[in-house]
Amino acid sequence: MFEKQHLLWQFSFTSISFAPRLAICIICTLLSMITYLLTFSVIHVEGLLLLSMLLWAWGFSYRGTCICFLSCFALSGGYVIYQKSINGPASTILISTLFNLIILLGAGQLMAFFKETCGSKQTHLAFNREQEQQRQMIREQLRQFEQLKTQFVINVNHELRTSLAATYSYFELLNMLFESHGYLQYQAHGIYLQDALRHCDDLRAIVNNILVSMDIDNTQAERDAEECSIAQIVLETCDHIAVLQHEQYRMRLQISTHLWARANRQYLRHILHQLLTNALKYTPSGTSIILKAEADHYDPQMICISVQDAGPGIPLEEHAHVFEQFARLPRDVGGTVRGTGLGLYICQQLVERLHGRIWVESSGIAGEGSCFRFTLPRVIPTHATSITTQVDSAHTVGRR
């Protein structure tokens, strides 16, 4: 640590910008030369110029050494010639001046060499620090990846085992009833079949999320984009969910029938299905889920679709993490709501593939719920008449 700080101190002068550094060297050289000239006849020591030489060498390396040497050589030579013209030949002064100039040049070269050596060492230390930081970053990324992988395996193992065990139990119960009575009655036994189908749908959703996350980089879906009626796809998705869900919820639709987007229908259905089923999981019995689609207030060229529920909400500090891969809220890890942590991650990836964005709005206060919003590029349809008429008759009806 001391060595690094020492090297940093040594390079503090060279860290100054070029113009101030040059001005300092010139001022120091002028002062040294003036002192040298004033004391030439008394002391006659070329070492007075040594400070400026060392400063030039440290500030500008070998180039600075040459500049300072030429300046000192010109000054000394000129002064020797001047003294010769006044006092006559002075071979002793000439030899002494040349000898001192050689010593001055050698000192400058040694300082420049020392500076270059320190610079190489400093560069080597900086390179080592950078390499160490990169290694630490890679180790941290690997640790996070291993942690995510472990959590994913735990979640999937738990979800698959739970759904499989429940499905098998219901079908085993139905088989025992059939063997016992020789028949099944819908009023008495239909509830078991419905529960078994619900757990089968949970299995289907888990497997589907895993497959979609593995195929998230497929570019074929972008080429399959087409003009879509938002109202029609919303109604189809709600109808599908209404068949599968048997809860006391009511989905309220606030959708304009004239909103069209260019998107992949399968992607859009998957996004809506994921957001709606999430809302169904967390919304208390008897409360409404509001699905709204309208032109974006900030960009009329985009469509904004939102799903609002009245569930427990999402804490503000978790907003940035809910769209991460395998992410689950701490309150849900040991709770009764099942999930793999892939649903919202997949939604974000699909929305971005459709050239939109997705976010969540929630205060985190229980009862105020959450509102998930996403945008899609808006288009003007080329064949909207028949589809719009078909959707018009149904979009105002609340659906279970």
Phi and psi in degrees as a GROMACS rama.xvg file:
@    title "Ramachandran Plot"
@    xaxis  label "Phi"
@    yaxis  label "Psi"
@TYPE xy
-62.0724  -38.9461  PHE-2
-64.648  -41.1282  GLU-3
-65.5036  -42.6069  LYS-4
-65.3591  -36.4858  GLN-5
-64.0159  -44.3952  HIS-6
-65.0107  -37.9672  LEU-7
-63.4923  -38.3689  LEU-8
-64.823  -39.9787  TRP-9
-63.0832  -34.4101  GLN-10
-91.5924  7.29595  PHE-11
-65.0693  -34.1313  SER-12
-70.1875  -41.7417  PHE-13
-72.3091  -15.9324  THR-14
-76.9649  -12.2413  SER-15
-69.6124  146.499  ILE-16
-62.374  164.241  SER-17
-61.3334  -48.656  PHE-18
-62.7242  -50.1924  ALA-19
-62.6894  -36.5081  PRO-20
-64.6754  -42.2888  ARG-21
-64.7102  -39.9126  LEU-22
-63.8462  -40.7604  ALA-23
-62.3389  -44.0643  ILE-24
-64.5299  -41.4139  CYS-25
-66.2708  -44.1671  ILE-26
-62.6968  -44.1502  ILE-27
-62.5003  -39.948  CYS-28
-65.168  -44.1421  THR-29
-61.9528  -44.3825  LEU-30
-62.3854  -42.1173  LEU-31
-64.2798  -41.4044  SER-32
-68.1652  -41.0684  MET-33
-62.8108  -43.98  ILE-34
-63.0097  -39.3918  THR-35
-63.1627  -44.4339  TYR-36
-67.7251  -39.8863  LEU-37
-68.7151  -28.4282  LEU-38
-107.644  10.5029  THR-39
-61.7875  -45.7733  PHE-40
-75.6523  -16.3615  SER-41
-98.2306  -53.7734  VAL-42
-99.66  -47.9493  ILE-43
55.8486  58.6159  HIS-44
-118.912  115.615  VAL-45
-69.6755  -13.1016  GLU-46
-63.4164  -16.0453  GLY-47
-61.9484  -25.8583  LEU-48
-87.6335  -3.06849  LEU-49
-64.2078  -39.3562  LEU-50
-59.7781  -46.5417  LEU-51
-64.7764  -36.6642  SER-52
-62.6539  -46.6972  MET-53
-63.8688  -36.6175  LEU-54
-67.674  -43.4311  LEU-55
-63.454  -42.3734  TRP-56
-64.2059  -39.9499  ALA-57
-74.9856  -34.0389  TRP-58
-81.1664  -32.4822  GLY-59
-132.308  15.9446  PHE-60
59.1653  -138.611  SER-61
-67.7425  -32.0754  TYR-62
-64.4035  -42.5056  ARG-63
-63.2085  -37.0023  GLY-64
-61.1288  -45.1548  THR-65
-65.0344  -42.6147  CYS-66
-61.5334  -48.0311  ILE-67
-65.5871  -39.7912  CYS-68
-63.357  -44.6911  PHE-69
-63.5782  -38.1709  LEU-70
-64.8009  -45.8667  SER-71
-66.4721  -38.3898  CYS-72
-63.4485  -43.7009  PHE-73
-64.5789  -42.2103  ALA-74
-64.5697  -48.4109  LEU-75
-66.019  -43.3159  SER-76
-61.369  -44.3908  GLY-77
-62.3863  -40.1787  GLY-78
-71.2733  -36.6642  TYR-79
-63.3478  -43.0567  VAL-80
-62.7722  -39.5821  ILE-81
-63.5938  -44.4775  TYR-82
-64.7505  -36.1389  GLN-83
-66.0137  -38.6928  LYS-84
-69.5599  -22.9213  SER-85
-94.4443  -49.243  ILE-86
-102.826  -2.22932  ASN-87
90.5319  -174.396  GLY-88
-58.6206  138.817  PRO-89
-142.302  77.5704  ALA-90
-66.2558  -30.6334  SER-91
-64.6581  -44.876  THR-92
-64.4561  -39.8403  ILE-93
-63.1408  -46.3891  LEU-94
-64.9094  -42.0887  ILE-95
-63.7775  -39.0665  SER-96
-66.1925  -44.8477  THR-97
-62.968  -41.1902  LEU-98
-62.918  -43.7286  PHE-99
-67.2971  -35.3843  ASN-100
-64.6294  -38.1371  LEU-101
-64.9062  -42.3929  ILE-102
-62.3668  -41.0754  ILE-103
-61.9161  -43.5076  LEU-104
-64.9097  -40.9598  LEU-105
-63.8802  -40.4904  GLY-106
-63.7773  -39.3912  ALA-107
-65.0311  -41.1869  GLY-108
-64.906  -40.6452  GLN-109
-64.0769  -40.277  LEU-110
-65.1786  -41.8325  MET-111
-63.8896  -40.5795  ALA-112
-64.2035  -42.4341  PHE-113
-62.3205  -40.2903  PHE-114
-64.774  -43.3574  LYS-115
-63.2917  -39.5017  GLU-116
-63.2272  -45.4119  THR-117
-62.9413  -36.9071  CYS-118
-63.8952  -41.0012  GLY-119
-64.0992  -40.3799  SER-120
-66.1854  -41.4775  LYS-121
-63.6347  -41.8124  GLN-122
-62.0546  -40.5809  THR-123
-64.3526  -42.0166  HIS-124
-64.3229  -42.1579  LEU-125
-63.9606  -38.8817  ALA-126
-64.679  -41.2586  PHE-127
-64.7575  -40.5994  ASN-128
-63.3293  -41.7532  ARG-129
-64.1786  -42.0805  GLU-130
-63.5659  -39.9285  GLN-131
-65.9523  -40.8315  GLU-132
-62.9709  -40.58  GLN-133
-64.9197  -40.2549  GLN-134
-64.4213  -40.8681  ARG-135
-64.7354  -38.8987  GLN-136
-63.8387  -42.1383  MET-137
-65.5656  -42.5861  ILE-138
-61.787  -40.4566  ARG-139
-66.6454  -40.5315  GLU-140
-63.95  -40.5614  GLN-141
-65.206  -39.5911  LEU-142
-63.7574  -43.3301  ARG-143
-65.1375  -39.2279  GLN-144
-63.3568  -44.1071  PHE-145
-63.0562  -39.0773  GLU-146
-64.7266  -43.5487  GLN-147
-63.816  -42.1997  LEU-148
-63.3109  -43.707  LYS-149
-62.6444  -44.5803  THR-150
-64.1221  -38.1423  GLN-151
-64.2333  -45.8249  PHE-152
-61.4825  -41.6026  VAL-153
-62.744  -46.5476  ILE-154
-62.7341  -48.4249  ASN-155
-64.2865  -41.863  VAL-156
-59.7923  -44.1931  ASN-157
-65.989  -45.557  HIS-158
-66.1193  -44.9392  GLU-159
-65.4707  -44.1209  LEU-160
-63.3841  -41.9049  ARG-161
-63.7283  -49.4909  THR-162
-67.1765  -40.956  SER-163
-64.0815  -43.5647  LEU-164
-64.1189  -42.0258  ALA-165
-65.8021  -43.6642  ALA-166
-62.1581  -46.7271  THR-167
-61.8251  -39.0766  TYR-168
-63.677  -43.8905  SER-169
-66.0762  -43.6394  TYR-170
-67.8419  -35.5236  PHE-171
-64.7811  -39.6884  GLU-172
-64.0099  -43.5608  LEU-173
-63.4748  -38.908  LEU-174
-65.1326  -40.583  ASN-175
-64.1426  -41.5271  MET-176
-64.1522  -40.4027  LEU-177
-66.9693  -41.6274  PHE-178
-66.9144  -32.4057  GLU-179
-76.1707  -44.2433  SER-180
-102.396  -19.9165  HIS-181
85.1879  -1.78588  GLY-182
-158.891  168.642  TYR-183
-125.885  138.417  LEU-184
-106.508  134.343  GLN-185
-64.442  -42.2395  TYR-186
-65.381  -34.62  GLN-187
-90.2092  -36.6999  ALA-188
-114.733  -5.50891  HIS-189
-62.3608  -32.1594  GLY-190
-62.4731  -34.1255  ILE-191
-67.6443  -40.5079  TYR-192
-65.8135  -40.0247  LEU-193
-63.7206  -41.866  GLN-194
-64.9247  -39.4302  ASP-195
-62.6475  -42.6528  ALA-196
-65.3929  -34.7725  LEU-197
-64.7334  -41.8981  ARG-198
-69.4874  -32.8949  HIS-199
-62.9807  -38.4516  CYS-200
-66.4436  -35.9615  ASP-201
-61.6994  -42.8105  ASP-202
-60.9451  -45.3283  LEU-203
-59.8276  -42.2624  ARG-204
-64.7476  -40.4882  ALA-205
-63.0668  -50.0062  ILE-206
-63.7154  -40.6317  VAL-207
-62.9717  -42.217  ASN-208
-62.7223  -40.9902  ASN-209
-63.7578  -44.3554  ILE-210
-66.7024  -40.3597  LEU-211
-65.4511  -40.6888  VAL-212
-64.3917  -31.7167  SER-213
-73.9121  -27.0114  MET-214
-104.803  20.0012  ASP-215
-67.7442  -24.059  ILE-216
-94.1097  7.29772  ASP-217
-67.7985  127.099  ASN-218
-89.3877  -5.72843  THR-219
-63.3207  -35.9794  GLN-220
-62.7557  -33.1227  ALA-221
-66.4143  -35.5812  GLU-222
-73.8772  -18.4334  ARG-223
-90.6097  9.17656  ASP-224
-67.1491  144.836  ALA-225
-150.729  171.235  GLU-226
-71.1048  127.615  GLU-227
-126.697  137.479  CYS-228
-81.9858  116.717  SER-229
-60.5916  -43.5452  ILE-230
-61.4753  -42.4153  ALA-231
-65.2101  -44.9221  GLN-232
-67.2168  -37.2832  ILE-233
-62.1681  -45.5941  VAL-234
-64.366  -40.8313  LEU-235
-62.8411  -42.1177  GLU-236
-65.9852  -42.6664  THR-237
-64.7631  -39.5939  CYS-238
-60.3863  -43.2417  ASP-239
-63.7192  -43.3461  HIS-240
-67.0246  -38.4607  ILE-241
-61.9421  -32.3339  ALA-242
-70.9105  -37.4397  VAL-243
-84.1251  -31.9894  LEU-244
-94.7185  136.262  GLN-245
-127.294  60.2463  HIS-246
-121.02  167.909  GLU-247
-90.9054  67.131  GLN-248
-118.891  159.68  TYR-249
-137.383  115.976  ARG-250
-87.2904  121.385  MET-251
-102.852  124.849  ARG-252
-103.023  130.989  LEU-253
-127.938  84.7349  GLN-254
-132.121  133.246  ILE-255
-81.9235  135.284  SER-256
-78.267  -2.9307  THR-257
-104.419  15.3197  HIS-258
-95.0814  122.28  LEU-259
-127.528  146.791  TRP-260
-136.452  155.197  ALA-261
-97.144  110.148  ARG-262
-156.221  168.403  ALA-263
-83.0191  120.059  ASN-264
-59.353  -41.2927  ARG-265
-63.9559  -41.5075  GLN-266
-60.0979  -48.5684  TYR-267
-64.0647  -41.4116  LEU-268
-62.1941  -40.8421  ARG-269
-64.6696  -42.2769  HIS-270
-61.7245  -49.3822  ILE-271
-63.2534  -43.1045  LEU-272
-61.6373  -42.0572  HIS-273
-66.4707  -44.3776  GLN-274
-67.8401  -39.2448  LEU-275
-70.7883  -42.7575  LEU-276
-66.9047  -34.9455  THR-277
-61.3525  -43.7449  ASN-278
-62.9837  -38.5168  ALA-279
-65.061  -34.2612  LEU-280
-66.6586  -37.1177  LYS-281
-104.047  -8.15681  TYR-282
-84.7974  130.061  THR-283
-61.9041  153.262  PRO-284
-59.8536  134.941  SER-285
92.0783  -8.43342  GLY-286
-94.2966  163.759  THR-287
-98.7076  154.559  SER-288
-116.376  122.973  ILE-289
-104.69  120.861  ILE-290
-110.292  119.771  LEU-291
-125.14  140.329  LYS-292
-134.945  127.962  ALA-293
-156.727  168.668  GLU-294
-67.4236  138.668  ALA-295
-63.6929  131.461  ASP-296
-66.8774  -28.7563  HIS-297
-91.9596  -23.6669  TYR-298
-143.864  100.321  ASP-299
-62.2709  -15.5451  PRO-300
-80.9094  -1.30586  GLN-301
-119.166  153.114  MET-302
-106.264  134.008  ILE-303
-109.387  122  CYS-304
-114.99  131.881  ILE-305
-132.017  148.469  SER-306
-125.259  112.608  VAL-307
-109.395  129.926  GLN-308
-125.121  177.033  ASP-309
-119.545  36.5585  ALA-310
-82.1797  -160.255  GLY-311
-72.5389  -12.0184  PRO-312
80.9665  174.521  GLY-313
-124.48  124.661  ILE-314
-56.2445  148.166  PRO-315
-59.2746  -37.1634  LEU-316
-71.0885  -11.8977  GLU-317
-98.5379  -3.84169  GLU-318
-59.6476  -37.3293  HIS-319
-76.9841  -10.5618  ALA-320
-109.603  -15.6408  HIS-321
-66.7162  -20.7819  VAL-322
-96.5708  6.93446  PHE-323
-79.8024  156.532  GLU-324
-67.505  132.171  GLN-325
65.7378  16.2683  PHE-326
-80.7116  134.228  ALA-327
-138.929  145.585  ARG-328
-66.4377  144.631  LEU-329
-54.9045  -34.5393  PRO-330
-70.4442  -19.9739  ARG-331
-95.7768  -14.7062  ASP-332
-60.5083  -43.7596  VAL-333
-105.431  15.5079  GLY-334
-90.3765  -170.275  GLY-335
-89.3332  -15.5418  THR-336
-79.6323  122.294  VAL-337
-90.2601  156.914  ARG-338
172.278  157.481  GLY-339
-102.195  -8.10176  THR-340
79.6198  17.93  GLY-341
-106.933  -19.1929  LEU-342
-58.2032  -56.2861  GLY-343
-70.4815  -31.4467  LEU-344
-61.2339  -44.6548  TYR-345
-64.6896  -41.3061  ILE-346
-57.2852  -45.4055  CYS-347
-62.8152  -44.3269  GLN-348
-63.0283  -41.9252  GLN-349
-69.0351  -40.9796  LEU-350
-62.1138  -42.3781  VAL-351
-66.1903  -34.2896  GLU-352
-65.8606  -26.809  ARG-353
-89.9782  10.7739  LEU-354
67.2858  36.6399  HIS-355
-125.417  -167.072  GLY-356
-143.278  158.194  ARG-357
-134.743  144.154  ILE-358
-153.848  171.618  TRP-359
-124.373  144.091  VAL-360
-124.252  120.403  GLU-361
-162.766  139.909  SER-362
-84.9174  -14.6668  SER-363
82.374  2.90617  GLY-364
-89.7095  129.152  ILE-365
-59.1723  134.256  ALA-366
97.7002  -25.8225  GLY-367
-84.9885  -15.744  GLU-368
71.3454  -165.8  GLY-369
-133.971  155.03  SER-370
-130.319  113.202  CYS-371
-96.0848  127.892  PHE-372
-123.353  144.545  ARG-373
-145.623  155.314  PHE-374
-117.124  153.56  THR-375
-138.142  150.011  LEU-376
-66.1721  135.021  PRO-377
-90.9071  142.534  ARG-378
-130.782  159.633  VAL-379
-93.9018  119.156  ILE-380
-69.0982  151.014  PRO-381
-98.6368  -14.0339  THR-382
-145.878  61.8586  HIS-383
-94.2525  -11.6668  ALA-384
-62.3278  -53.1764  THR-385
-67.7706  -39.3408  SER-386
-70.9782  -39.0203  ILE-387
-62.4539  -41.7052  THR-388
-63.2479  -37.3607  THR-389
-67.087  -37.4391  GLN-390
-80.4671  -29.1999  VAL-391
-54.815  -34.1585  ASP-392
-76.0599  -10.5065  SER-393
-123.02  -17.0631  ALA-394
-74.2649  -17.0325  HIS-395
-87.7418  -5.83026  THR-396
-87.8356  129.877  VAL-397
-68.7801  144.06  GLY-398
-124.752  145.535  ARG-399
